[in-house]
C-alpha cells in the first residue's frame, strides 16, 4: 500500500495558481507535480472560494484582545507566585520554631 504524502500549503498554493493561470493543462501539472487531478481540482476550488480572504484587513481588535488576555493571565500567575512565596516563608518560620 502506498504511503500517504503530505504537501505544504505553499506547494498547494503554487500548484493552484498554476491551474488558475491556465498556462499548462491539468494533466501536465498533474504529471509534473505527481499529484492526482482530483486533488488538483480540490486545491483550485479552495483557492478560488477563499481568495477574498487575502484582501481582508487584519483584525487588530482581536490582537489587542489577545494581548489583554495574556496580560491578565500573567498578572494572575504573579499573584499566585507571590502567595506561594509568602506561604513558604511562613512555613519555614513555623518549622524553625517547632524544631528548636
Secondary structure by P-SEA (a helix, b strand, c coil): cccbbbbcaaaaaaaaaaaaaccccaaaaaaaacccaaaaaaaaaaaaaacccccccccaaaaaaaaaaaaaaaaaaaaaaaaaaaaaaaaaaaaaaaac
